[in-house]
Each structure stands twice: as structure tokens, then as C-alpha cells.
Amino acid sequence: MTLSFRFTIALGLIAAGIVASAASYQKSPVNVSRGDLALQGYDAVAYWTSGQPTKGSTSFEHRWKDAVWRFSTAANRDQFAKDPARYVPEFGGYCAYAVSRGYTADIDPNAWRIVDGRLYLNYSKRVQKLWEEDVPGNIAKGRQNWPGVLAK
């Protein structure tokens, strides 16, 4: 085999690997930022306990679903650890409006709403207003699209 033929084969194998890798890529089921930080470091439990977005602390962390969740208090961390499914945002913490439209988007922790005991987040307050135009319909569409949107 000539050197150029070997080089061509090597490039072909590398390209095939890249294509295979891209084809099998799927987003994380939990929207993470800065590596593996869920909810941009906000306390998932505080939306219920204090009724507002609250920054979590590195002193109160819990790892769940390959993500680091931060909490403002040890009590909130412990509540989450006992029953994460109760507190984790719907659609893995991706924008609820985006998921209802068939794609994922990041969130603004201040654009939130609890509906029927579930936390929904949106990209921004403006997008939240669009989502709120038809909450039941957007939730239903989001559930139809989830988790399929993670492969897009």
C-alpha cells in the first residue's frame, strides 16, 4: 500500500467515525450549563417552598441524572434527594415553549410557572407569555414531543 492510499483510508475512517458520532448524539435529558450544572445553579425546591427562584449554593449539592443540582439550604437538598421526580422541572429543565414546538432551548430561571404540581421553565419572560397563551395545549404538545426532541 502506498502512503497516499493509507492516508486516504485513514481519513475515510475518521470521517465515518465523526458521522457515526453525530448521528448518535443526543442531548442530556437534564438541561445543564457550565458542564453538568442543572437549572443554572438555582434551587429546584425553592420554587415551591419560597415561591420564587433562589440561587443554590455549592455547599448544598446533590448529583442526580448525571447533573449537579444546587440548593439554598440543606433541607431543600434533602427534600430533593428523597423525591427528585417531584421537584425536577418538566422536560428536563429545557424551555417548555420550545419543547412544545419540537426543539430544545435554554431557560431563564425567572421565567417559571407551577402547573398541576409540575415546574415549567421558559427561555425568557417574553417566551413565557407565548407559552401561557395556551398552557394546557402547550403542555400536551410538549409531552408529545418529549423526549424525542433530545435527538434533534
N, C-alpha and C positions, 0 to 999 in steps of 0.2 A: 504494500500500500504506500502510495506517495504521501508526503507530508500534507499537501493541499487536500487530498481526499480525506485523510484523517481529520483535518481541521473542519472540513465540511460536515462530516459525520458528527463531530463534537458539537458544532453549532446547532445542528438539527436536533440532537438530544437535549441540549439546553433549551431550545425554543419549545420543544414538546413538553418539557418539564414546566416551563412558565405557563403554557396554555393549560395544561392539566391542573396546575395550581390555581390559576384564575378561575377555571371552570368549577372547581370545588370550593371556592371561597364562599364563606357565609359569615355575615356579621354576628357578633356576640348576641345572645338572647337578652343580655343586660346592656343597656346603653352606658358605656364607660367613657371617661375622659381622663386625660393625663395618665395613660397606662391602663390601670384597672379600677379607677375610682368611679363608683356608681353615684348617680344623682348629683354630679358635680360637687360631691362632698357635703350635700345637705342631708339633714336628718329625716329619714322616711317616716318615722313615728311621730315626729313633731307636728306634721300636718294635722294629725288627729288630736294630739294632746294639747298643743298650744294654738292650733287653728291658723298657723302661719308658717312660711318657710323659715327654717332655722339652720344656720351653718353647723355642721358637725365638727368634732374635734378629733385630732389624731390620738388623743388619749382614750377615746371610746370607739374602737373599730371592731368590725365583725366581717369575716370573709364568708361569702355565700355566692354560689353560682359563678365562681371564678372572678368575683368582683369584691372590692373593698367598700364596705358601707360604713359611713361615719355617723356618729350620733352626738347630740349635745349633752347627754347625760348617760351615766352607766345604766340607769333604769330603762331608758329608751333602747339602748343597745340590747339589754337583756330581754325586753319585750319582743324585739325584732327576732332575736336568736331563738326564742321559744316558738314563734309562729311567723316566719318570714312571708309566707304567702298572703297573710292578712295585710301586710304593710307595703309590700313591693308594688311599685306603680304598674298599672296595666301597660301592656305592650312593651314590657321590659324597660320602661322609662323613656322610650322614644316618644316623639310628638304624636299625640293621639289623632290630630287632624291629618298629619302626613300619612300615618298608617291607614286611616280611613280612605285615603286617596291612592294607596298602593305603593308607598315608598316610606323610607325612614328619614327622620331629621332629628337633630339635637333639640334640646329643650331649654327654656328659661325656667328655673325653679320657682320663680314668682308667678308664672302663668299656670295655675293649677286649679283643680276642682275635684271634690269628692262626690261621686255619684253612686248611689246604691252600695255604699261601703267600699268603693274602689277609688284609688287615686289616679287621676288622669292629668298629664302634663302636656303643655304645648310649647311650640317653638318661641312664641312671643305673646304678649298681651293682644296684639292685633290678630294673630292667628287664632288665639283662644276665642275671640269674638266670632270668627268664622265658624269654628267648631261648635260654639254654643248656639248657632242658628238652628241646628238640628241635632241636639245631643243624642237622643235615642237612635236616630238614623246613623249618625257618625260612629257611635259605639258598635252598632250592628255591622256596619261596613268594615270597621277596624277588626272586629272578631273574625269576619270572613277572610280578611287579608293576612291575619296573624296565624302562624309565624312565617308564612310564605314570603313576606316582604324582606326577611333576613337574607334571602338568597339573591336579592336584586342588587 
